[in-house]
Amino acid sequence: MIALFLKEKPLFFFRASLSQAHRFFLALPLLGEYLKTGLVPRFPTAILSTGLMILAFLSLVAGLILYTVTRAHLAPKRLMYKMSGDLRRNV
């Protein structure tokens, strides 16, 4: 089921990467503390937040690429479908 969903609607499958708000809110207190003191008090949280943002961005890019490939594969199918309707009318 997941493979079919990934094949037919890849951008929707990777849309979870668009909801990066919780990743941003994870890093927001760290950014405020860094701007005040120049120090990062919770270094593991900073690494986690950065890693999650990178993974989210890669997931989004993969979704966009798969969406483009899926759209490119649908164009010839639609063209053949439209041409088959024209052939039936001419007979």
LINMOJO-V389870 format. One record per residue. N is the residue number from 1. OMEGA is omega in whole degrees, -180 to 180 (999 if undefined). D_CENTER is the distance of its C-alpha to the mean C-alpha in Angstrom with 2 decimals. Layout:
BEGIN
((N	OMEGA	D_CENTER) (N	OMEGA	D_CENTER))
END
This chain:
BEGIN
((1	-179	18.86) (2	179	15.50) (3	178	15.89) (4	179	16.82) (5	179	13.97) (6	-179	11.50) (7	-174	13.75) (8	-178	14.28) (9	-175	11.13) (10	-178	8.12) (11	177	5.81) (12	179	7.62) (13	-178	7.37) (14	-179	3.84) (15	177	4.81) (16	179	6.79) (17	178	5.15) (18	180	6.29) (19	-177	9.57) (20	-175	10.74) (21	-179	14.23) (22	175	15.79) (23	179	14.90) (24	180	16.47) (25	175	19.40) (26	-178	19.98) (27	-176	20.64) (28	177	22.51) (29	178	25.86) (30	180	25.73) (31	178	25.31) (32	179	28.22) (33	179	30.40) (34	180	29.70) (35	179	30.69) (36	-170	33.86) (37	-175	35.14) (38	180	33.31) (39	175	32.61) (40	-174	29.64) (41	-177	31.20) (42	-176	28.47) (43	178	27.23) (44	178	25.40) (45	178	23.35) (46	179	22.50) (47	178	21.41) (48	-179	19.32) (49	179	17.63) (50	179	16.99) (51	179	15.70) (52	178	13.22) (53	178	11.93) (54	178	11.77) (55	178	9.96) (56	179	7.27) (57	178	7.17) (58	178	7.48) (59	178	4.75) (60	179	2.46) (61	177	5.69) (62	178	6.23) (63	179	4.25) (64	178	6.15) (65	179	9.01) (66	177	9.37) (67	179	9.38) (68	179	11.97) (69	179	13.90) (70	178	14.13) (71	180	15.42) (72	179	17.81) (73	-180	19.19) (74	-177	19.85) (75	179	21.92) (76	178	24.88) (77	178	24.97) (78	180	25.33) (79	178	27.93) (80	178	29.92) (81	179	29.84) (82	179	31.17) (83	-180	33.75) (84	176	34.98) (85	177	35.79) (86	-180	37.81) (87	-179	39.70) (88	-179	40.77) (89	-177	42.18) (90	-177	44.21) (91	999	45.96))
END
